[in-house]
């Protein structure tokens, strides 16, 4: 009896096991390559993170001080205040009022520490200071000394005139203090204060401080 023929249009089913075998054979290599690529990506991302963090400014503490006077000056200013009634440009007798007195004035100069910027590069710390300026000038009212006081009933010195005289006195005191080195002393003291702050974080035998501005 001859074997029965397969129905027409029916193909024998064959399993191609060669591609499957090749996939399993190269799978460990493919997995290894993926691991290497992931590690490389992680290293690159990590290097970027370290590089960006390297430029971060260290807080030294002086940033929160704000405006600070680093030098004070004490000036004694003599003020002469005069007033009189005039007629055709000539003072009328018995209408003259005149005060001669002095006050001590306290002038303080310094800077705003929050405006200080600095950068470290190749062993040099470059510190940029804002402008040194007069922060305040105050009259010591207890220091009043009167040398001459003569007031006429016909032309008394008004409070407005007296306040203007005191304002001029303060301006002169500031000018005298600056001319005698107030701002220079304030700048030097500010540098000394900052040197102390940087010495807490850096070995100043290995780093050089360079001050600019002020």
C-alpha positions in Angstrom: 0.0 0.0 0.0 1.6 3.3 -1.1 1.8 6.1 1.4 -1.1 8.6 1.1 -0.3 11.8 -0.6 -0.6 15.1 1.3 -3.4 17.3 0.2 -2.6 19.9 -2.4 -1.5 23.3 -1.2 -0.2 22.0 2.1 3.5 22.8 2.8 5.6 20.9 5.3 6.3 23.0 8.4 10.1 23.4 9.2 11.7 25.1 12.2 14.8 27.3 11.5 16.7 27.1 14.7 19.9 28.7 13.4 18.9 32.4 14.0 17.7 31.6 17.5 21.0 29.9 18.3 22.9 32.9 17.0 20.9 35.3 19.1 21.5 33.4 22.3 25.2 33.1 21.4 25.7 36.8 20.9 23.3 38.0 23.7 26.1 38.2 26.4 28.2 40.4 24.0 25.3 42.7 23.2 24.5 43.0 26.9 28.1 43.8 27.7 28.1 46.6 25.1 25.0 48.1 26.6 26.4 48.1 30.1 29.6 49.8 28.8 27.6 52.5 27.0 25.5 53.1 30.2 28.6 53.4 32.3 30.2 55.8 29.8 27.1 58.0 29.9 27.1 58.0 33.6 30.7 59.1 33.7 30.1 61.9 31.3 27.1 63.2 33.2 29.0 62.9 36.5 31.9 64.8 35.0 29.6 67.6 34.0 28.1 67.8 37.4 31.5 68.1 39.1 32.7 70.7 36.6 29.7 72.9 37.2 30.0 72.6 41.0 33.6 73.6 40.9 32.8 77.2 40.3 30.4 77.6 43.2 31.3 80.5 45.5 32.2 79.6 49.1 30.4 81.6 51.8 32.9 83.2 54.1 30.6 85.0 56.5 31.2 88.6 55.6 28.4 88.6 53.0 25.8 89.0 55.8 27.5 91.9 57.5 25.9 94.5 55.2 26.9 98.1 55.6 29.7 98.4 58.1 31.8 101.5 59.2 35.5 100.5 59.3 36.8 103.9 60.4 35.6 106.9 62.5 36.8 110.4 62.7 36.1 113.1 65.4 36.2 116.7 64.2 35.7 119.9 66.2 34.1 122.5 64.0 33.7 126.2 64.9 30.6 127.9 63.5 30.0 131.6 63.2 26.4 132.6 62.6 25.6 136.3 61.9 22.5 138.2 61.0 21.5 141.8 60.8 19.1 144.2 59.2 20.4 146.3 56.4 19.5 149.5 54.7 20.9 150.1 51.3 23.5 147.4 51.9 24.7 148.8 55.2 24.0 147.0 58.5 21.8 149.0 60.8 23.3 149.5 64.3 21.9 147.5 67.1 20.3 145.0 64.8 23.3 142.6 64.6 23.0 139.1 66.0 26.1 136.9 66.2 26.9 133.4 67.6 30.3 131.8 67.7 30.2 128.2 68.9 31.7 124.7 68.3 30.5 121.2 68.1 32.3 117.8 67.9 31.2 115.8 64.8 31.6 112.0 64.5 32.1 110.9 60.9 32.0 107.2 60.0 33.2 105.7 56.7 33.0 102.2 55.4 31.4 100.0 52.7 28.7 97.5 52.1 30.2 94.1 52.5 27.3 92.5 50.5 28.7 94.2 47.4 32.1 92.6 47.7 33.0 90.1 45.0 35.9 87.7 44.8 37.4 85.0 42.7 40.2 82.4 43.3 42.4 81.4 40.4 45.9 79.9 40.3 46.6 80.6 43.9 45.5 84.2 43.8 42.3 85.4 45.4 41.1 88.6 43.7 38.8 90.7 45.9 36.9 93.6 44.4 35.7 96.2 46.9 32.8 98.6 46.4 33.5 102.3 46.8 34.5 103.4 50.3 32.1 106.2 51.3 31.0 108.3 54.3 28.2 106.4 56.0 27.1 108.9 58.6 28.0 112.2 60.3 26.5 113.0 63.7 26.8 116.1 65.8 27.6 115.4 69.5 25.1 117.8 71.1 26.8 117.4 74.5 30.0 118.9 73.1 28.6 122.4 72.5 30.9 125.2 73.5 29.7 128.8 73.1 32.4 131.5 72.6 30.2 134.4 71.8 26.5 135.0 71.9 25.0 138.3 71.0 21.4 138.5 69.8 19.5 141.6 68.8 15.8 141.9 69.5 15.5 143.6 66.1 17.0 140.8 64.1 17.1 137.4 66.0 18.6 134.4 64.3 15.8 132.0 63.2 15.6 128.3 63.7 15.8 127.8 60.0 19.0 129.8 59.8 20.4 127.9 62.7 19.6 124.5 61.2 21.2 125.6 57.9 24.4 126.6 59.9 24.5 123.1 61.5 24.1 121.4 58.1 27.1 123.4 56.8 29.0 122.5 59.9 28.5 118.8 59.2 29.6 119.2 55.5 32.8 120.9 56.6 33.5 118.2 59.1 33.1 115.5 56.4 35.4 117.4 54.1 38.0 117.9 56.9 37.9 114.2 57.8 38.3 113.1 54.2 41.2 115.4 53.7 42.9 113.9 56.7 42.7 110.3 55.3 39.4 109.0 56.6 38.5 107.1 53.4 42.1 105.6 53.1 42.0 104.4 56.7 38.5 102.9 56.2 39.8 101.1 53.1 42.8 99.7 55.0 40.7 98.5 57.9 38.2 96.8 55.5 41.1 94.9 53.9 42.3 93.8 57.3 38.8 92.5 58.2 38.5 90.6 54.9 42.0 89.1 55.3 40.8 87.7 58.6 37.8 86.1 57.0 39.8 84.6 54.1 42.4 83.3 56.6 39.7 81.1 58.2 39.1 79.2 54.9 42.5 79.5 53.0 46.1 79.0 54.0 47.4 82.4 53.2 51.0 81.0 53.0 49.8 79.3 49.8 47.3 81.9 48.5 47.9 85.6 47.7 45.2 88.2 48.4 44.8 90.9 45.7 42.5 93.8 46.6 41.1 96.0 43.8 38.6 98.9 44.0 37.4 100.6 47.0 
